[in-house]
């Protein structure tokens, strides 16, 4: 083999090595740009991905501080375009900046160009969907949501507030129902967001459709019931709670699940049991409620909301185990919506609590409370035979 052929082989080999090194460096820098852009900037500051990520960080800081981004940010993006005229990132960054400043028309044009240059960009799809939904361009917005979900199913999660807000607009329910039907992974989050406002109750039930009462209830159901309770609409909250839990509703709710059996019915019309540093309340293996209280801080260990008719009531129970003589536990009844306490008794005193529900007491919360002791000691006991009896009209 002559020397010229040998040199050609050496040159080709060196070129291959150089290409491999550049490719490896490029891959490393791109990975760093996503997670540690400042470090990537030290390795390859002019790389388009690095320059874009640094620009995004600068724009985010400027927005948080309430000022426009520095001119260096846009010079850096223009340099990216000069090196890569087809790059989508500068348009994405500029569109994001315009969006944050309320320049919606300009933002739309920039983001559409970013999506055209990189149709697979989830960020451009997400921002366009959010923009269109805010502008009332429903069909355009939902098309972007669909494209985003097909590309990255989980990426549409941040659009939940926009979809929920859109769903409350007149005539929007049918369109939102259709997209939730096609993308069931969005349904729970959208309904949970809507459930923060009790005025959305009818809309939520419409969008949710019929759901079989099996398995743990979805989060939106509990949120809706609690938001109705917070708004003082106790009757509606109880009716929906019974419907969701598959419990036969009554005109008035009394004490539910007095034996503390396993139940899919959620709070607040079933028990809320504590499990924290102050103490633990849990169903006992043979029935009843086991309490482990440490006596160091105040805590509500068990609570349940009820809708009782006006009248006089007696709460009865038994204690088992080896409780100390001075138990820092008490039963109490609070009247809602004012949260006024109407009765309280120490757990060790007589095994019952008598109280009267007046006509203005629209809902009642039964609480088992623990109080801090001067000399904290563990209390381990079981409450059984719990029952609530109405003794007469008030």
C-alpha positions in Angstrom: 0.0 0.0 0.0 1.5 3.4 -1.0 1.9 6.2 1.5 -0.9 8.3 -0.1 -3.5 5.5 0.5 -2.3 5.1 4.0 -2.8 8.8 4.7 -6.2 8.7 3.2 -7.2 5.9 5.6 -5.7 7.8 8.5 -7.6 11.0 7.5 -10.9 9.1 7.2 -10.3 7.4 10.5 -9.5 10.7 12.2 -12.6 12.3 10.7 -14.7 9.4 11.9 -13.3 9.9 15.4 -13.9 13.6 15.3 -17.5 13.1 14.2 -18.0 10.6 17.0 -16.5 13.0 19.5 -18.6 15.9 18.3 -21.8 13.7 18.3 -21.0 12.5 21.9 -20.4 16.1 23.0 -23.6 17.3 21.3 -25.6 14.5 23.0 -24.1 15.3 26.4 -24.6 19.0 26.1 -28.2 18.5 25.0 -28.9 16.3 28.0 -27.2 18.8 30.3 -29.2 21.7 28.8 -32.4 20.2 30.0 -31.3 19.5 33.6 -28.3 21.8 34.3 -28.2 24.5 31.6 -25.7 26.7 33.5 -23.2 23.8 33.5 -24.0 23.1 29.8 -23.2 26.8 29.0 -19.7 26.3 30.3 -19.2 23.3 28.0 -20.8 24.7 24.8 -22.3 28.2 25.3 -23.2 28.7 21.7 -25.1 25.5 21.3 -28.7 26.3 20.2 -30.3 24.1 22.9 -28.1 25.7 25.6 -28.7 29.2 24.4 -32.5 28.6 24.3 -32.6 27.1 27.8 -30.5 29.9 29.3 -32.9 32.4 27.6 -35.9 30.7 29.1 -34.4 30.9 32.5 -33.6 34.6 32.0 -37.1 35.3 30.8 -38.6 33.4 33.8 -36.6 35.5 36.2 -37.5 38.7 34.5 -41.2 37.8 34.6 -41.0 36.9 38.2 -39.4 40.2 39.0 -42.0 42.1 36.9 -39.5 43.5 34.3 -38.9 42.9 30.6 -36.0 40.5 29.7 -32.6 42.0 29.0 -31.7 42.8 25.4 -28.9 40.1 25.7 -31.6 37.5 25.8 -33.0 38.4 22.3 -29.5 38.9 20.9 -28.7 35.3 22.1 -31.9 34.0 20.4 -31.1 35.9 17.2 -27.7 34.2 17.2 -29.5 30.8 17.4 -31.5 31.7 14.4 -28.4 32.8 12.5 -26.8 29.5 13.1 -30.0 27.4 12.6 -32.6 29.3 10.4 -35.1 26.5 10.9 -34.9 26.4 14.7 -38.2 26.6 16.5 -36.9 27.5 19.9 -36.4 31.3 19.4 -40.0 31.6 18.2 -41.2 29.5 21.2 -39.3 31.7 23.6 -40.4 34.9 22.0 -44.0 33.7 21.9 -43.8 32.7 25.6 -42.5 36.1 26.5 -45.3 37.8 24.5 -47.9 35.6 26.1 -46.6 36.5 29.6 -46.9 40.2 28.7 -50.5 39.8 27.5 -49.6 40.4 23.8 -51.9 37.6 22.7 -52.1 38.2 19.0 -48.3 38.5 18.7 -47.9 35.4 20.9 -50.2 33.4 18.7 -48.3 34.3 15.6 -44.9 33.4 17.1 -46.2 30.1 18.7 -47.9 29.0 15.4 -44.5 29.5 13.7 -42.8 27.5 16.4 -45.3 24.7 16.0 -44.9 24.8 12.2 -41.1 24.5 12.5 -41.4 21.7 15.1 -44.8 20.0 14.8 -43.7 17.6 17.6 -43.0 20.4 20.1 -45.3 19.8 23.2 -44.5 23.3 24.6 -45.8 25.0 21.5 -49.0 22.9 21.4 -49.6 23.5 25.1 -49.2 27.3 24.9 -51.4 27.5 21.8 -54.1 25.5 23.4 -54.0 27.7 26.5 -54.0 30.8 24.4 -56.9 29.7 22.2 -59.0 28.6 25.1 -58.5 32.0 26.8 -59.5 33.8 23.5 -62.6 31.7 23.2 -61.4 29.9 20.1 -62.8 26.6 21.3 -62.3 24.5 18.2 -58.7 25.6 17.7 -57.9 25.1 21.4 -59.4 21.6 21.6 -57.5 20.6 18.4 -54.3 21.6 20.1 -55.2 19.7 23.2 -55.9 16.6 21.1 -52.6 16.9 19.3 -50.8 17.4 22.6 -52.4 14.4 24.2 -51.6 12.2 21.2 -48.0 13.2 21.4 -47.6 13.2 25.2 -50.7 12.1 27.1 -49.5 13.5 30.5 -48.4 16.9 29.0 -52.0 18.2 28.9 -52.3 18.1 32.7 -51.3 21.8 33.1 -54.2 22.7 30.8 -56.7 21.6 33.4 -57.5 25.1 34.7 -58.1 26.4 31.2 -60.3 23.5 30.3 -62.2 23.8 33.6 -62.7 27.5 33.1 -63.9 27.0 29.5 -66.4 24.3 30.6 -68.3 26.9 32.7 -69.0 29.0 29.7 -72.5 28.8 28.2 -72.7 26.0 25.6 -69.2 24.6 26.3 -70.2 21.5 28.2 -70.9 19.4 25.1 -67.4 20.2 23.7 -65.6 19.5 26.9 -67.6 16.3 27.5 -66.4 15.1 24.1 -62.8 15.7 24.7 -63.0 14.2 28.2 -64.6 11.1 26.6 -61.8 10.8 24.1 -59.1 11.5 26.8 -60.4 10.0 30.1 -57.0 10.7 31.8 -58.1 14.4 31.9 -61.5 13.8 33.4 -60.6 13.5 37.0 -58.4 16.6 37.1 -60.9 18.8 35.2 -63.7 17.7 37.5 -61.6 18.1 40.6 -60.7 21.7 39.5 -64.4 22.5 38.9 -65.3 21.0 42.3 -63.5 23.8 44.1 -66.6 25.9 43.3 -69.9 24.5 44.7 -71.8 26.4 42.0 -70.4 24.0 39.5 -72.2 21.0 41.0 -74.7 20.4 38.2 -72.0 20.9 35.5 -69.7 18.4 37.2 -72.4 15.7 37.4 -73.3 16.4 33.8 -69.6 16.0 32.6 -69.0 13.0 34.9 -71.9 10.9 33.7 -72.9 7.7 35.5 -70.1 6.1 37.5 -70.5 2.7 39.2 -70.3 2.9 43.0 -67.3 0.5 43.3 -63.7 1.0 44.4 -62.5 4.1 46.1 -64.3 7.3 45.2 -62.5 9.7 42.8 -61.0 12.8 44.3 -63.4 15.1 42.6 -66.4 13.6 44.5 -64.8 14.3 47.9 -63.8 17.8 46.8 -67.3 18.6 45.6 -68.9 17.4 48.9 -66.5 19.4 51.0 -66.9 22.5 48.9 -70.7 22.3 49.4 -70.1 21.8 53.1 -67.9 24.9 53.2 -70.5 26.9 51.4 -73.1 25.8 54.0 -75.2 23.7 51.6 -75.2 20.7 54.0 -78.3 19.1 52.5 -77.0 19.0 49.0 -73.6 17.8 50.2 -75.2 14.9 52.1 -77.4 13.9 49.2 -74.4 13.8 46.8 -72.2 12.0 49.4 -74.9 9.3 49.7 -75.1 9.0 46.0 -71.4 8.7 45.5 -71.0 6.3 48.3 -73.9 4.1 47.3 -75.6 4.7 50.7 -79.3 4.9 51.0 -80.0 8.5 51.7 -82.4 9.6 54.5 -84.1 12.9 55.1 -81.7 13.5 58.0 -78.4 11.9 58.6 -77.5 10.4 62.0 -74.4 8.7 63.2 -72.9 6.6 60.3 -70.8 3.6 60.6 -70.9 3.5 64.4 -69.0 0.2 64.4 -66.1 1.7 62.4 -66.3 -1.0 59.7 -64.5 -0.8 56.5 -66.5 1.4 54.1 -65.9 3.1 50.7 -68.0 6.0 52.0 -65.6 9.0 52.4 -65.7 11.8 55.0 -67.2 14.1 56.1 -70.4 12.1 56.7 -68.3 9.1 57.5 -65.4 9.1 59.9 -62.3 11.2 59.5 -59.6 9.4 61.5 -56.3 10.9 62.6 -52.9 9.3 61.7 -50.1 11.6 62.7 -47.6 12.7 65.3 -50.2 13.6 67.8 -52.0 10.2 67.8 -53.6 7.5 65.8 -57.3 6.5 65.4 -58.1 3.3 63.5 -60.7 0.6 63.3 -60.1 -2.1 65.9 -59.8 -5.7 64.5 -62.9 -6.9 66.5 -64.9 -3.8 66.0 -64.9 -0.4 67.5 -62.2 2.4 67.4 -58.7 1.9 68.8 -57.1 5.2 70.0 -53.4 5.7 70.6 -52.8 9.2 71.9 -49.5 10.5 73.1 -50.7 13.5 75.2 -48.2 16.0 73.8 -50.4 18.2 71.7 -54.1 18.9 71.0 -55.7 16.8 68.2 -59.0 15.8 66.7 -58.7 12.0 66.6 -62.0 11.2 65.0 -64.8 13.4 63.5 -68.0 13.0 61.6 -70.5 15.5 60.2 -74.2 14.8 60.9 -77.6 16.4 60.0 -79.8 15.8 63.1 -83.4 16.9 63.6 -83.9 19.3 66.5 -84.1 17.4 69.8 -82.3 15.9 72.7 -79.7 13.2 72.0 -77.5 10.8 74.0 -74.2 9.4 72.7 -73.4 6.1 74.4 -70.1 4.0 74.3 -67.9 1.6 76.2 -64.2 1.6 76.9 -62.0 -1.5 76.8 -58.4 -2.0 77.4 -56.5 -0.5 80.4 -57.3 3.2 80.2 -55.7 5.4 82.9 -57.9 7.1 85.5 -57.3 10.6 84.0 -57.8 10.2 80.2 -57.0 13.4 78.2 -59.8 12.6 75.7 -63.3 14.1 75.3 -66.3 13.8 73.1 -67.6 17.2 71.7 -70.4 18.4 69.5 -70.1 21.6 67.5 -73.0 23.3 65.7 -72.4 24.5 62.1 -72.0 26.9 60.4 -70.8 28.9 63.4 -68.8 26.0 64.8 -70.2 26.7 68.2 -69.7 24.0 70.8 -72.9 22.8 72.3 -71.6 19.9 74.5 -68.5 18.2 75.7 -67.7 15.4 78.1 -64.5 13.6 79.1 -64.4 10.1 77.7 -64.0 8.5 81.1 -67.1 10.3 82.6 -70.0 7.9 82.6 -69.8 6.6 79.1 -72.2 9.0 77.5 -72.7 12.5 76.1 -76.0 14.3 76.3 -76.7 17.3 74.1 -79.6 19.3 72.5 -79.8 20.3 68.9 -81.7 23.6 68.4 -83.7 24.7 65.4 -80.9 26.9 64.2 -78.2 24.2 64.3 -78.1 23.2 60.6 -75.4 20.6 60.9 -73.4 19.0 63.7 -69.9 17.7 63.9 -69.1 15.0 66.4 -65.4 15.1 67.5 -63.2 12.9 69.6 -60.6 15.3 70.9 -57.2 14.8 72.6 -55.8 17.4 75.0 -52.2 17.9 76.0 -51.3 16.6 79.5 -49.0 18.2 82.0 -47.2 14.8 82.2 -47.7 13.3 78.7 -48.3 9.6 78.7 -49.5 7.2 76.0 -53.2 6.4 76.1 -54.1 3.1 74.4 -57.8 2.2 74.5 -60.7 1.0 72.4 -64.1 2.5 72.2 -66.9 0.1 71.4 -70.7 0.0 71.5 -71.0 3.5 70.1 -74.6 4.6 69.4 -76.5 7.9 69.1 -80.1 7.9 70.5 -82.7 10.6 70.1 -84.4 11.0 73.4 -87.0 13.6 72.6 -87.9 16.8 70.7 -86.1 20.0 71.6 
